[in-house]
Amino acid sequence: MKMKRMVMALALLASAGIGPAAAGNGAVKIGVLSDMAGIYSDISGAGALIAAQLAVEDFGGKALGKPIELVSADHQTKPDVGLAIARRWIDSEGVDAIVDVPVSSIGLAIQALTLEKDRIFLNSSGAASDFTGKACSPLASQWPHDTYIMGTSVGRAVVQSGGKRWFFLTADYVFGHNLERDTMAAVKKAGGTVLGSARHPLNTQDFSSFLLQAQSSKADVIGLANAAGDTTQAIKQASEFGLSAGGTRLAATLLFITDVHAMGLKIAQGTVLTEPFYWDLDDSSRAWSKRFMARIGGKAPGTLQASVYSSVLHYLKAVEKVGSTDARKVSEAMKEMRISDALIKDGYIRADGRVMRDYYLFQIKAPEESKYPWDYYKLILRIPPEEVTRPLSEGGCPLVTEAKASPAR
Protein backbone atom coordinates (compact mmCIF):
# COMPACT_ATOMS: atom_id res chain seq x y z
CA MET A 1 0.00 0.00 0.00
CA LYS A 2 2.86 2.36 0.86
CA MET A 3 4.52 1.74 -2.53
CA LYS A 4 1.18 2.22 -4.32
CA ARG A 5 0.74 5.63 -2.65
CA MET A 6 4.33 6.52 -3.62
CA VAL A 7 3.65 5.59 -7.27
CA MET A 8 0.49 7.73 -7.32
CA ALA A 9 2.30 10.69 -5.72
CA LEU A 10 5.19 10.45 -8.18
CA ALA A 11 2.78 10.23 -11.12
CA LEU A 12 0.98 13.36 -9.96
CA LEU A 13 4.32 15.16 -9.53
CA ALA A 14 5.45 14.13 -12.99
CA SER A 15 2.16 15.12 -14.60
CA ALA A 16 2.48 18.52 -12.99
CA GLY A 17 5.97 18.83 -14.49
CA ILE A 18 9.32 19.75 -13.02
CA GLY A 19 8.42 23.38 -13.68
CA PRO A 20 5.38 25.32 -14.91
CA ALA A 21 5.86 24.24 -18.52
CA ALA A 22 2.85 23.28 -20.60
CA ALA A 23 2.36 21.55 -23.93
CA GLY A 24 2.85 23.83 -26.89
CA ASN A 25 4.96 26.50 -25.16
CA GLY A 26 8.28 25.24 -26.53
CA ALA A 27 9.38 23.44 -23.38
CA VAL A 28 11.12 20.08 -23.62
CA LYS A 29 8.61 17.42 -22.60
CA ILE A 30 9.52 13.82 -21.80
CA GLY A 31 7.07 10.97 -21.19
CA VAL A 32 8.01 8.14 -18.83
CA LEU A 33 5.91 5.16 -19.95
CA SER A 34 6.27 2.34 -17.46
CA ASP A 35 4.73 -0.58 -15.59
CA MET A 36 3.74 1.07 -12.33
CA ALA A 37 2.00 -1.79 -10.54
CA GLY A 38 2.59 -5.03 -12.46
CA ILE A 39 5.27 -7.67 -12.82
CA TYR A 40 7.97 -5.18 -13.92
CA SER A 41 7.21 -2.41 -11.42
CA ASP A 42 10.15 -3.34 -9.16
CA ILE A 43 12.73 -3.11 -11.94
CA SER A 44 11.16 -0.07 -13.62
CA GLY A 45 7.99 1.58 -12.30
CA ALA A 46 8.27 4.36 -9.72
CA GLY A 47 12.07 4.02 -9.82
CA ALA A 48 12.12 4.89 -13.53
CA LEU A 49 10.30 8.12 -12.81
CA ILE A 50 12.66 8.96 -9.95
CA ALA A 51 15.65 8.31 -12.22
CA ALA A 52 14.23 10.64 -14.88
CA GLN A 53 13.67 13.33 -12.24
CA LEU A 54 17.28 12.98 -11.07
CA ALA A 55 18.49 13.40 -14.65
CA VAL A 56 16.42 16.55 -15.12
CA GLU A 57 17.70 17.97 -11.83
CA ASP A 58 21.33 17.16 -12.66
CA PHE A 59 20.91 18.86 -16.04
CA GLY A 60 19.73 21.98 -14.25
CA GLY A 61 15.96 21.71 -14.65
CA LYS A 62 15.82 23.76 -17.85
CA ALA A 63 16.55 23.21 -21.54
CA LEU A 64 16.40 25.77 -24.34
CA GLY A 65 15.74 28.38 -21.66
CA LYS A 66 12.53 26.81 -20.35
CA PRO A 67 11.67 24.32 -17.58
CA ILE A 68 11.76 20.67 -18.58
CA GLU A 69 8.46 18.85 -18.13
CA LEU A 70 8.02 15.18 -17.22
CA VAL A 71 4.78 13.25 -17.63
CA SER A 72 4.25 9.61 -16.71
CA ALA A 73 1.74 6.81 -17.23
CA ASP A 74 1.22 3.11 -16.57
CA HIS A 75 0.91 0.93 -19.68
CA GLN A 76 -0.36 -1.97 -17.54
CA THR A 77 1.81 -4.36 -19.64
CA LYS A 78 -0.80 -4.07 -22.43
CA PRO A 79 0.38 -3.05 -25.92
CA ASP A 80 -2.93 -1.39 -26.85
CA VAL A 81 -2.91 0.69 -23.66
CA GLY A 82 0.73 1.72 -24.08
CA LEU A 83 0.27 2.67 -27.73
CA ALA A 84 -2.86 4.71 -26.98
CA ILE A 85 -1.03 6.66 -24.26
CA ALA A 86 1.94 7.35 -26.52
CA ARG A 87 -0.32 8.55 -29.36
CA ARG A 88 -2.14 10.92 -27.03
CA TRP A 89 1.13 12.25 -25.64
CA ILE A 90 2.51 12.94 -29.12
CA ASP A 91 -0.64 14.13 -30.90
CA SER A 92 -2.25 16.19 -28.12
CA GLU A 93 0.26 16.88 -25.36
CA GLY A 94 3.45 17.82 -27.18
CA VAL A 95 5.73 15.09 -25.83
CA ASP A 96 9.15 15.21 -27.53
CA ALA A 97 10.65 11.95 -26.25
CA ILE A 98 9.41 8.76 -24.64
CA VAL A 99 11.57 6.80 -22.18
CA ASP A 100 11.53 3.47 -20.33
CA VAL A 101 8.78 1.10 -21.67
CA PRO A 102 9.35 -2.34 -20.15
CA VAL A 103 7.82 -5.22 -22.18
CA SER A 104 9.44 -5.49 -25.59
CA SER A 105 6.19 -5.96 -27.53
CA ILE A 106 5.03 -2.54 -26.27
CA GLY A 107 8.44 -1.00 -26.84
CA LEU A 108 8.60 -2.17 -30.44
CA ALA A 109 5.19 -0.60 -31.09
CA ILE A 110 6.38 2.65 -29.49
CA GLN A 111 9.58 2.56 -31.55
CA ALA A 112 7.54 2.31 -34.76
CA LEU A 113 5.18 5.08 -33.62
CA THR A 114 7.95 7.51 -32.68
CA LEU A 115 9.58 6.96 -36.07
CA GLU A 116 6.27 7.70 -37.79
CA LYS A 117 5.71 10.81 -35.67
CA ASP A 118 9.30 12.12 -35.64
CA ARG A 119 9.88 11.76 -31.91
CA ILE A 120 12.76 10.34 -29.90
CA PHE A 121 12.48 6.93 -28.21
CA LEU A 122 14.89 6.31 -25.33
CA ASN A 123 14.51 2.56 -24.88
CA SER A 124 15.86 2.01 -21.40
CA SER A 125 13.94 -1.18 -20.56
CA GLY A 126 13.07 -3.21 -23.68
CA ALA A 127 15.58 -6.01 -24.14
CA ALA A 128 14.64 -7.71 -27.42
CA SER A 129 17.57 -7.62 -29.83
CA ASP A 130 15.12 -6.76 -32.65
CA PHE A 131 15.15 -3.14 -31.41
CA THR A 132 18.56 -2.71 -33.05
CA GLY A 133 18.00 -5.42 -35.66
CA LYS A 134 15.27 -5.60 -38.26
CA ALA A 135 13.12 -3.06 -36.34
CA CYS A 136 15.87 -0.47 -35.82
CA SER A 137 15.00 3.22 -36.00
CA PRO A 138 17.17 6.29 -36.62
CA LEU A 139 15.30 8.00 -33.75
CA ALA A 140 15.69 5.26 -31.13
CA SER A 141 18.48 4.04 -28.86
CA GLN A 142 18.66 0.90 -26.70
CA TRP A 143 20.39 1.41 -23.34
CA PRO A 144 20.24 -1.79 -21.22
CA HIS A 145 21.62 -5.21 -22.12
CA ASP A 146 19.64 -6.99 -24.84
CA THR A 147 18.76 -10.62 -25.50
CA TYR A 148 21.84 -11.14 -27.67
CA ILE A 149 24.14 -9.91 -24.89
CA MET A 150 22.33 -11.98 -22.26
CA GLY A 151 22.30 -15.10 -24.38
CA THR A 152 25.90 -14.76 -25.55
CA SER A 153 27.39 -14.15 -22.13
CA VAL A 154 25.40 -16.77 -20.19
CA GLY A 155 25.00 -19.43 -22.88
CA ARG A 156 28.67 -19.48 -23.79
CA ALA A 157 29.87 -19.51 -20.18
CA VAL A 158 27.59 -22.37 -19.09
CA VAL A 159 28.45 -24.60 -22.05
CA GLN A 160 32.16 -23.98 -21.56
CA SER A 161 31.80 -25.04 -17.93
CA GLY A 162 30.18 -28.36 -18.87
CA GLY A 163 26.46 -27.60 -19.32
CA LYS A 164 25.96 -29.14 -22.77
CA ARG A 165 22.32 -30.32 -22.95
CA TRP A 166 19.71 -27.53 -22.66
CA PHE A 167 15.95 -27.22 -22.28
CA PHE A 168 14.32 -23.77 -22.23
CA LEU A 169 11.48 -22.36 -20.16
CA THR A 170 10.45 -19.34 -22.21
CA ALA A 171 8.11 -16.42 -21.55
CA ASP A 172 5.59 -16.48 -24.39
CA TYR A 173 6.03 -12.99 -25.85
CA VAL A 174 8.57 -11.22 -28.03
CA PHE A 175 11.20 -10.70 -25.30
CA GLY A 176 11.16 -14.37 -24.28
CA HIS A 177 11.23 -15.55 -27.89
CA ASN A 178 14.20 -13.29 -28.68
CA LEU A 179 16.04 -14.39 -25.54
CA GLU A 180 15.49 -18.08 -26.31
CA ARG A 181 16.61 -17.59 -29.91
CA ASP A 182 19.78 -15.69 -29.01
CA THR A 183 20.76 -17.97 -26.10
CA MET A 184 20.06 -21.06 -28.22
CA ALA A 185 22.39 -19.74 -30.93
CA ALA A 186 25.14 -19.13 -28.37
CA VAL A 187 24.68 -22.61 -26.86
CA LYS A 188 24.95 -24.30 -30.25
CA LYS A 189 27.91 -22.17 -31.32
CA ALA A 190 29.73 -23.17 -28.12
CA GLY A 191 29.13 -26.87 -28.81
CA GLY A 192 25.96 -27.53 -26.79
CA THR A 193 22.64 -29.01 -27.88
CA VAL A 194 19.04 -27.89 -27.31
CA LEU A 195 16.56 -30.67 -26.49
CA GLY A 196 13.41 -28.57 -26.49
CA SER A 197 11.50 -25.71 -24.92
CA ALA A 198 8.24 -24.94 -23.15
CA ARG A 199 6.45 -21.61 -23.51
CA HIS A 200 4.73 -20.16 -20.45
CA PRO A 201 2.41 -17.13 -20.07
CA LEU A 202 3.68 -13.86 -18.60
CA ASN A 203 3.40 -13.77 -14.80
CA THR A 204 3.05 -17.54 -14.35
CA GLN A 205 2.49 -18.65 -10.76
CA ASP A 206 2.76 -22.43 -11.21
CA PHE A 207 5.75 -23.77 -13.17
CA SER A 208 5.24 -27.41 -12.18
CA SER A 209 4.09 -28.67 -15.59
CA PHE A 210 6.88 -26.78 -17.39
CA LEU A 211 9.53 -28.03 -14.97
CA LEU A 212 8.28 -31.61 -15.43
CA GLN A 213 8.72 -31.23 -19.20
CA ALA A 214 12.25 -29.98 -18.66
CA GLN A 215 13.03 -32.78 -16.22
CA SER A 216 11.72 -35.46 -18.57
CA SER A 217 13.94 -34.16 -21.39
CA LYS A 218 17.02 -35.30 -19.40
CA ALA A 219 18.65 -31.93 -19.97
CA ASP A 220 21.50 -31.01 -17.67
CA VAL A 221 20.72 -27.26 -18.01
CA ILE A 222 17.36 -25.51 -17.83
CA GLY A 223 17.64 -22.13 -19.52
CA LEU A 224 15.25 -19.52 -18.16
CA ALA A 225 14.32 -17.22 -21.03
CA ASN A 226 12.16 -14.95 -18.90
CA ALA A 227 12.50 -12.13 -16.39
CA ALA A 228 11.49 -10.61 -13.05
CA GLY A 229 8.78 -12.54 -11.16
CA ASP A 230 8.74 -15.34 -13.73
CA THR A 231 12.45 -15.99 -13.19
CA THR A 232 12.32 -15.95 -9.40
CA GLN A 233 9.19 -18.12 -9.31
CA ALA A 234 10.79 -20.69 -11.62
CA ILE A 235 13.99 -20.79 -9.54
CA LYS A 236 12.08 -21.19 -6.28
CA GLN A 237 9.88 -23.98 -7.63
CA ALA A 238 12.83 -25.73 -9.25
CA SER A 239 14.46 -25.75 -5.83
CA GLU A 240 11.30 -27.26 -4.33
CA PHE A 241 11.36 -29.94 -7.04
CA GLY A 242 14.93 -30.78 -6.04
CA LEU A 243 16.26 -30.24 -9.57
CA SER A 244 19.49 -28.60 -8.47
CA ALA A 245 20.08 -31.29 -5.87
CA GLY A 246 19.62 -33.85 -8.63
CA GLY A 247 22.35 -32.29 -10.75
CA THR A 248 20.27 -30.10 -13.10
CA ARG A 249 21.67 -26.59 -13.47
CA LEU A 250 19.53 -23.49 -13.83
CA ALA A 251 20.82 -20.81 -16.19
CA ALA A 252 19.07 -17.50 -15.53
CA THR A 253 19.83 -15.42 -18.58
CA LEU A 254 18.36 -12.30 -16.95
CA LEU A 255 18.45 -11.51 -13.23
CA PHE A 256 17.96 -8.14 -11.58
CA ILE A 257 19.07 -7.12 -8.12
CA THR A 258 15.43 -6.96 -7.01
CA ASP A 259 15.07 -10.62 -8.08
CA VAL A 260 18.02 -11.55 -5.88
CA HIS A 261 16.50 -9.55 -3.02
CA ALA A 262 13.17 -11.37 -3.44
CA MET A 263 14.77 -14.83 -3.47
CA GLY A 264 17.33 -14.16 -0.75
CA LEU A 265 21.05 -14.93 -0.87
CA LYS A 266 20.55 -18.44 0.48
CA ILE A 267 18.80 -19.46 -2.75
CA ALA A 268 20.62 -17.12 -5.16
CA GLN A 269 24.21 -17.45 -3.86
CA GLY A 270 26.86 -18.47 -6.35
CA THR A 271 24.84 -17.51 -9.42
CA VAL A 272 26.89 -15.75 -12.08
CA LEU A 273 25.28 -12.94 -14.07
CA THR A 274 26.17 -10.12 -16.42
CA GLU A 275 25.00 -6.54 -15.82
CA PRO A 276 26.02 -3.10 -17.19
CA PHE A 277 25.24 -1.46 -13.83
CA TYR A 278 25.54 -2.24 -10.13
CA TRP A 279 24.69 0.36 -7.52
CA ASP A 280 27.77 -0.45 -5.39
CA LEU A 281 30.27 -0.67 -8.24
CA ASP A 282 32.28 2.51 -7.50
CA ASP A 283 32.13 5.86 -5.73
CA SER A 284 30.05 7.63 -8.41
CA SER A 285 27.48 4.83 -8.73
CA ARG A 286 27.19 4.67 -4.92
CA ALA A 287 26.69 8.43 -4.59
CA TRP A 288 23.98 8.48 -7.28
CA SER A 289 22.30 5.36 -5.89
CA LYS A 290 22.11 6.80 -2.38
CA ARG A 291 20.20 9.78 -3.76
CA PHE A 292 17.86 7.39 -5.55
CA MET A 293 17.40 5.18 -2.48
CA ALA A 294 16.55 8.16 -0.29
CA ARG A 295 13.56 8.88 -2.54
CA ILE A 296 12.21 5.37 -2.91
CA GLY A 297 12.43 4.10 0.64
CA GLY A 298 15.84 2.46 0.61
CA LYS A 299 15.49 0.09 -2.37
CA ALA A 300 18.59 -0.12 -4.55
CA PRO A 301 18.29 0.94 -8.20
CA GLY A 302 18.68 -1.62 -10.96
CA THR A 303 19.97 -1.56 -14.52
CA LEU A 304 16.74 -0.34 -16.13
CA GLN A 305 16.30 2.57 -13.74
CA ALA A 306 19.94 3.56 -14.14
CA SER A 307 19.46 3.43 -17.92
CA VAL A 308 16.55 5.87 -17.65
CA TYR A 309 18.85 8.34 -15.90
CA SER A 310 21.67 8.08 -18.44
CA SER A 311 19.37 8.16 -21.48
CA VAL A 312 17.39 11.21 -20.33
CA LEU A 313 20.57 13.10 -19.39
CA HIS A 314 22.24 12.31 -22.72
CA TYR A 315 19.09 13.34 -24.61
CA LEU A 316 18.96 16.69 -22.81
CA LYS A 317 22.63 17.34 -23.57
CA ALA A 318 21.92 16.72 -27.27
CA VAL A 319 18.87 19.02 -27.24
CA GLU A 320 20.99 21.79 -25.78
CA LYS A 321 23.75 21.15 -28.30
CA VAL A 322 21.51 21.45 -31.39
CA GLY A 323 19.32 24.18 -29.90
CA SER A 324 16.00 22.46 -30.61
CA THR A 325 13.94 19.30 -30.04
CA ASP A 326 14.03 18.38 -33.74
CA ALA A 327 14.17 14.58 -33.49
CA ARG A 328 16.46 14.01 -36.48
CA LYS A 329 19.01 16.59 -35.38
CA VAL A 330 18.90 15.48 -31.73
CA SER A 331 19.35 11.83 -32.67
CA GLU A 332 22.37 12.65 -34.82
CA ALA A 333 23.88 14.65 -31.96
CA MET A 334 23.27 11.80 -29.52
CA LYS A 335 25.29 9.50 -31.79
CA GLU A 336 28.07 12.05 -32.25
CA MET A 337 28.50 12.72 -28.52
CA ARG A 338 30.24 10.37 -26.12
CA ILE A 339 28.13 9.20 -23.18
CA SER A 340 29.66 10.27 -19.90
CA ASP A 341 27.86 10.56 -16.56
CA ALA A 342 27.90 9.14 -13.04
CA LEU A 343 26.90 5.68 -14.30
CA ILE A 344 28.42 5.31 -17.78
CA LYS A 345 32.03 6.38 -18.04
CA ASP A 346 32.70 6.35 -21.79
CA GLY A 347 29.94 5.01 -24.01
CA TYR A 348 28.52 5.79 -27.43
CA ILE A 349 25.52 4.98 -29.61
CA ARG A 350 26.10 2.92 -32.74
CA ALA A 351 24.37 3.50 -36.07
CA ASP A 352 21.80 0.80 -35.23
CA GLY A 353 20.88 2.51 -31.94
CA ARG A 354 22.76 0.06 -29.70
CA VAL A 355 24.37 1.82 -26.75
CA MET A 356 27.91 0.54 -26.39
CA ARG A 357 28.97 0.45 -22.73
CA ASP A 358 31.00 -1.75 -20.42
CA TYR A 359 29.46 -4.89 -18.92
CA TYR A 360 30.44 -6.64 -15.72
CA LEU A 361 30.48 -10.28 -14.72
CA PHE A 362 29.29 -10.63 -11.11
CA GLN A 363 28.80 -13.52 -8.72
CA ILE A 364 26.06 -13.37 -6.11
CA LYS A 365 27.47 -13.42 -2.59
CA ALA A 366 26.78 -16.01 0.06
CA PRO A 367 24.74 -14.69 3.02
CA GLU A 368 27.79 -14.48 5.26
CA GLU A 369 29.65 -12.34 2.67
CA SER A 370 27.01 -9.60 2.63
CA LYS A 371 27.95 -6.80 5.05
CA TYR A 372 25.13 -4.22 4.58
CA PRO A 373 21.72 -3.87 2.86
CA TRP A 374 21.78 -4.68 -0.87
CA ASP A 375 25.42 -5.84 -0.70
CA TYR A 376 24.77 -8.74 -3.05
CA TYR A 377 27.35 -8.84 -5.86
CA LYS A 378 31.09 -9.32 -6.10
CA LEU A 379 32.84 -8.21 -9.28
CA ILE A 380 34.56 -10.94 -11.26
CA LEU A 381 35.42 -9.24 -14.54
CA ARG A 382 34.85 -6.14 -16.63
CA ILE A 383 33.77 -6.99 -20.17
CA PRO A 384 34.31 -4.51 -23.04
CA PRO A 385 31.08 -4.09 -25.06
CA GLU A 386 32.61 -5.40 -28.28
CA GLU A 387 33.06 -8.86 -26.70
CA VAL A 388 29.36 -9.52 -26.03
CA THR A 389 27.46 -7.14 -28.32
CA ARG A 390 26.11 -8.38 -31.64
CA PRO A 391 28.31 -7.18 -34.51
CA LEU A 392 26.75 -4.48 -36.67
CA SER A 393 26.98 -6.71 -39.72
CA GLU A 394 24.85 -9.46 -38.15
CA GLY A 395 21.85 -7.50 -36.85
CA GLY A 396 19.99 -6.91 -40.09
CA CYS A 397 19.44 -3.21 -39.33
CA PRO A 398 18.84 -1.38 -42.63
CA LEU A 399 20.46 1.78 -41.23
CA VAL A 400 23.89 0.22 -41.01
CA THR A 401 26.49 1.21 -43.59
CA GLU A 402 30.26 1.17 -43.48
CA ALA A 403 30.26 4.96 -43.25
CA LYS A 404 28.27 4.79 -40.01
CA ALA A 405 30.06 1.88 -38.45
CA SER A 406 32.72 3.81 -36.53
CA PRO A 407 31.78 6.01 -33.55
CA ALA A 408 32.99 9.57 -33.20
CA ARG A 409 36.12 9.85 -31.06
N, C-alpha and C positions, 0 to 999 in steps of 0.2 A: 504493500500500500504506500509506504514511504517513497519507493522508487517511482511508482505511478504518479504521485503528486509532483515529484521532481521533474519527470518527463513533461507533465502538463505545464508546469511553471516555466520550464525552459522553452517549450513551444510558444507560449504566450510572449516571452521575452524576445524570441527570435522573430515572431510575426510583427512585433512592435518595431523591430529594427534596432541596430546598434545606436543609430542616431535618428533624427526626425525625417529621414529621407522617405520619399514616396515614389511609387511607380510613375515614370514619365517625366521626372524632374532632372534626369541626367545622372542620378546617383548610380553607383555600381551596386547591383543587386544579385545576391547569391542564394540559391535554394538548396537546402540540405534535405534530401529525400531519403528517408531511412525506414528501418523497422523499429518502431518505438516500443512495442510491447510483445513481439512474437519471438520466434526461435533465435533470431539474430540480434535481439536487442542488447544483449550483454556485450557483444563484440563490436557493435555499431551504436544504434539507438541514441540515447541521451548523451553518451560520450562523444559521438560524432559531432553533435551540435556544440558541445563544450569545446572540442578541438577547433572547430571553425571559429568560434568566438575568440579563442586564444590567438589564432592566426590574425584575425582582424585587429585585435588589440595590439599585437606585436608589430603590425604594419603601421599602426598609428591611428586607426579608426576612420581615416579618410582616404579617398582616392579621387584623383582628378578634381581636387578641391572641395569635395562634398562627402558627407558621412556615408560609410558603407552600410548597406542594409542586408540583414540575413532574414530569410523566411525558412520555415521548416514544415514538414508534413510526414505522416506515417503511411507508407504504401501497403501496409498490412500483408506483405509478401504476395500480393496479387498483381499480376501484370496489368490488368485493365484499370485497376485503381491507380497504380503508379503512373501509367501513361496519361490518364485523365488529369491527374494533378500537374504533371509536367506541361501538358498542353495549356492548361489554364494559366500556369505561371508565365509561360512564354507569350501566349496570345493576349492575355488580359492584364498581367501584373508586371510586365517589364523585367522579368528575370534574365540576367545576362549569362549566368553559368549555373549548372547543376552539379552537385557534389554528393559523394557517398554511394547510395543505391546498392545495398546488399541484395542478393539473389540475381544471378547472372541473366536469367530470362528477362527480368525487368530491366536490368542495365543495358542489355542489347537493344531492347525497344527504345530506351531513352537515347542511346547512342545514335540510332537511326533518326529519331525525331530531332535531336539537336543538330544533326547534319542538315536535315531538311530545312530547319528554321534558322540556320546560321547562329547557333549558340555554342558555347563551350561546355563540354562534358568532362568533369574531373572524376574519373572512375577510381575511387579510393577503396572500393569494397568488392566489386565483381571480379571473380577469379578465372572465369573461362578464358582459355587461350585464344578463342575466336575473336575476342575484342581487338587483338592486334594481328589477327590472321585475316580470314576471308571477310570479316565484318569491320575491318579497320576504318577509321575516319580521320580526316585531316584536322578535325576540331576536337578530338578526344585523346586522352592520355590515361594509361593504366598504371597505378601507383603501387599496389601491393604485389605479393608473389602471385603467379598465375598457375594454372593446372599443369603447364609444361614444366615449370620450375619445381613444383611440388613433386610431380611424378618422376622427373629426372633425378632429383636429389635423393628421394626416399627409395624409389624402385632400384636404382643402381646400387645404392649402399647395401640394401637388404640382400639382393642377389649375390653380391660380392662377398657377403659374410655367411653365405650358405643357404639362404632362403630361396630355393629354386622353383618350387611348385606353388602356384598362386591361385586363389579363388577370391573374387571381388564381391563385396557388399557395396552396392552403388545407389546413391540417392537418385531417384527417378526424375531428374530435370536436367537442364542443359549443363549446369555446373558439374553435377555428378557424372554425366556422360563424358564431358571433356576430361575430367580428372581420371576416370577409368581408362579412356583412350590413351591419354598421354603417359600414365603410369604403366599401362600394358606394353606400350611401345618401348619404354625404358627397360622393363623386365625382360622382354624378348631380346632386345639389343645386348643386354648384359649376359645372356645365355640361359635365362629362366624360361619356364613354360606357364601358360595360363590354362587352367582346367575348366573354368567357367565363371559365371557371375550371377548374382541375384539382385534384382532391382527392388528397392523399397520406397514407399512414399515419404515425402518430406515430413519431419517431425514424428517419426515412428516411435511408439512406446514399447512395442513387443517385438524383439528381434529373434525370438526362439525359432521360428520356422526358417528364417534366413540362415541362422547359425547352424541349424541341422543340415541344410543343404551344403553349406561350406564344409562341415565336418564329414559328411558322407562322400565328398569329393576326394578325400585323402590328401588334401593340400597341406603343405607344411607352413604356408603363409596365408593369412586372410588379409587382403588389402581393403582398407576402409576408404572408399571413394565418396566421402560425405563430410559433413562439418558440424560444428557446434554441438547442440543437444543430441543429434543423431550419432555423432562420434562417441560422445561420453556414454550414452545409453548402450551402444553396441559393446564398448569396452567393458562396462560394468557387467552386462549380461554374459559376455564371453567368459569373464572371470567366474561368474556363478556356475556356468556350464563346465568349468574346469578345463577349458581348452588350453590355456597357457600351461597348466600343470601337466597336461598330456603331451606337451611338446609342440603345439601349434603356436606360431608367432603371429602377433597382430601388428600390422604395419599401418599406422595412422598417417595418411599422407597430408593431413591438415589438422593441426592442433593449435588452439589459442590458449593464452595464459589463463583466461577465464574457464576454459575446459579443465585445465590442470587443477585450478582452484576448486572446481565443482567435484572432481573425482577424489582429490586429496593426494598427497605425495605417496602414501602407502601403496595406492593402486598405480599411480603414474610413474613412480621412480624408475630411473634407468632408461626411459624412452628417449630416443634421439629424434630431434626435429630441426627443421630449417626455418628461420625467420629473418626478415630484414630489419626488425626492430625488437628491442627488449628494453623495458623501462629502466633497468638497473645496469645498462651496458657501460656507461661512462658518466662523467660529471654533467655534461650538457643534457643527456637524456634523463638523468635523475632530477636535475633542477626543473626541467619542463614537466616531468611526470608528477612531481610533488605539487606543482600548481594545479595540474589536472585533478589529482587525487583530492585536493582540498575542496574542489567544487562538486565532486561526485560522491562524497562520503567515504573516501579512503580506498576505493577500488582502483587497481592499477590499470593504466591504459594498455590497449593491445595494438597490433599492427594496423588494423583498419582505421582506428581512431587517430593514430599517429599519421597515417597517410592522408587523412582529411586535413590535418594541420599543414603538412608540407605542401599539399596540392593547392590549397586556398592561398597560402602565403606566396607561392611561386606565381600563381595566376595574378595576384594583385601587383606583384613586382612587374610582370609583363604589361599589365594595363597601364601602369604608371610610365613604363618605358615608351610605349607607343602613343600615349596620350589619348587613348579612346578605349571603348569596349568592343570595337570591331573584331568579331570572332576570328576572321582570317588573319588579321595582323597580329592579334594577341597570341594565337596559336603558333605562328611563325616565331614570334619573340620568345615564347616559352621553350621552343626547341633550340633556339640560338643561345639562350642563357644557361649557364651551369646552375644546378640545384645545390644550394648551400644554406643550411639552417641548423637549428639545434639538434635535429634528428637525422638529417642526411648530409654527409660531409662534402661529397663531391659527386653529384649525379648528373644525369642528362636524359633528355627524351629523344628516343630514336625516331626515324621517319615513320615507323609503323605505330607510334604512340606508346611504345613500351618504355617505361621509366627504368633506366639502368642505374642500379644502386647496389651496394655491397649486401651480401647475405651472410648469415652466421649459423654455424652448426652448434646446437646446444644439446646438453644432456640434462634431463630433469633430475633434480637432487633427491637424495633419500631424505626422509623426515628429519633425521638427526643432523643433516648438513645445512638445513635452513635455519638462519639466525634471526630473521625478522619477517614481518608480514610481506607476502608476495616475493620472498627470496626463493625462487623456484628453479632458476636455470644456472648452469655453469657453462661458460664458453669453451668450446672445443676448437673451433677453427673459423677464421674469416674466409669467405668465399667470394672472389671477384665475380661480378655479374656475368661476364663472358663465359664462365665455366658452366653455368646452369641455365642460362637464358637461351631460348630458341634462336638459332641464327636467323638473320633477316631473310636469307634466301629460302628458308624452309617454311615460312609462315603463310605464304599465299596472299599477303597483303598487296593489293594493286597499287598502293602508293609508293612502294619501294622501288627505287632506282639506284644505280651505282652512284649517281651524283649526290643522293641523299644519305648514303650509307654511313658516312663519317660524321661524328658530332663536332660541333664547334669547339675549339680549344682556346 
